[in-house]
């Protein structure tokens, strides 16, 4: 299984890569690739050719942090979106995520992810996103990647860890919890890869 993992921040990507390479370095059947992707307004013009690797990928995983805009998502929760939308309310439905949802750990939370072109720093803006888009969490990169994958029929999922809550001072909470959040996400990515390995041949 050839997996491409995309993350927006070096402080997300490096710990994830270190953990997964250590876990899978001597395990056959898993080929892991890692690339950094742009965020915000820079992320909205995506050419998938920039992210291709030597062998065709079986699945692309966008891994990283997200901010909660819902009281149902608390700090360090694992969020597994089934839909991703942008500011124009264009929606990408993640069919693979929906098909494997029942196989994921019970503590993972599913829902809708909103991708913003700008940082969402205030509780007021988070409340607006929750109200106007019926979203559960916000990030700055997943939607254009999801759209680009859908256009070329590459299976795509996003796995997020909540790094700040709907009522929090975003940057302060984010910086304080980033290391802990990414460590938890790295372990849950391992869990997800194991789910894929068990179902390989039936999912994509």
Secondary structure, 3 states (H helix, E strand, C coil): CEEEEEECCHHHHHHHHHHHHHHHCCCCCCEEEEEECCCHHHHHCCCHHHHCCCCCCCEEEEEEEEEECCCCCCCCCEEEEEEEECCCCCEEECHHHHHHHHHCCCCCEEEEEEECCCCCCCHHHHHHHHHHHCCCEEECCHHHHHHHHHHCCCCEEEEEEEEECCCCCHHHHHHHHHHHHHHHHHHHHHHHHHHHHHHCCCCC
